[in-house]
Amino acid sequence: MHYYSAKEKLIDNGGTMPAGLAKSYQSTFISSFPGTNTSWVLVGLLEALVFVVIATSVLTGEFLPSRRKTLWLSSLTQRGE
């Protein structure tokens, strides 16, 4: 699910937010500071990162009950030191 969403944003659309969606953000903070296309690319990159973490977790076998889930848990937690 995250793969197709990230692929659509980053590759298929070339990092350009669709016109209808960009129009709805036209008079907001998003359009003035980072820009709609930049925001669109950042969301796509975050979705790609989620896909990579989940795929890596599955490939390393972290879903097995006997395995430690270090990658999975570290991706879900935020360390505030």
C-alpha positions in Angstrom: 0.0 0.0 0.0 2.7 2.5 0.9 4.8 1.4 -2.1 2.1 2.3 -4.6 1.3 5.6 -2.9 4.9 6.6 -2.8 5.5 5.5 -6.4 2.5 7.5 -7.5 3.8 10.7 -5.8 7.5 10.4 -6.6 7.7 8.6 -9.9 4.3 8.6 -11.8 3.5 12.3 -11.1 7.2 13.4 -11.0 6.8 15.1 -7.6 4.0 17.4 -8.8 0.9 17.6 -6.7 -2.3 17.1 -8.8 -4.0 20.3 -9.8 -7.2 19.7 -7.9 -5.4 19.0 -4.6 -3.0 21.9 -5.2 -6.0 24.2 -5.7 -7.4 23.2 -2.3 -4.1 24.2 -0.6 -3.8 27.5 -2.6 -4.3 29.9 0.2 -2.8 28.0 3.1 0.6 28.0 4.9 1.7 24.9 2.9 1.5 26.8 -0.4 3.5 29.7 0.9 6.3 28.1 2.9 7.4 24.7 1.6 5.3 24.8 -1.5 2.7 22.3 -2.6 5.1 20.3 -4.7 7.7 20.2 -2.0 5.1 19.0 0.5 3.9 16.4 -2.0 7.5 15.0 -2.4 8.1 15.0 1.4 4.9 13.0 1.9 6.0 10.6 -0.8 9.4 10.2 0.8 7.9 9.4 4.2 5.7 6.8 2.6 8.7 5.3 0.9 10.5 5.2 4.2 7.6 3.3 5.8 7.7 0.8 3.0 11.4 0.2 3.3 11.2 -0.3 7.1 8.4 -2.7 6.8 10.0 -4.6 4.0 13.3 -4.8 5.8 11.5 -6.0 9.0 9.8 -8.8 7.0 13.0 -9.8 5.2 14.9 -10.1 8.4 12.2 -12.3 9.9 11.2 -10.0 12.7 7.6 -11.2 12.4 8.6 -14.6 14.0 7.8 -14.9 17.7 11.3 -15.9 18.7 13.0 -13.0 16.9 13.8 -9.6 18.5 12.0 -6.8 16.8 14.7 -4.2 17.0 14.2 -2.6 13.6 10.4 -2.6 13.9 10.3 -1.2 17.4 13.0 1.4 16.7 11.0 2.7 13.7 7.9 3.1 15.9 9.4 4.8 18.9 10.7 8.3 19.2 13.7 8.8 21.5 13.6 12.0 23.4 16.8 12.5 25.3 
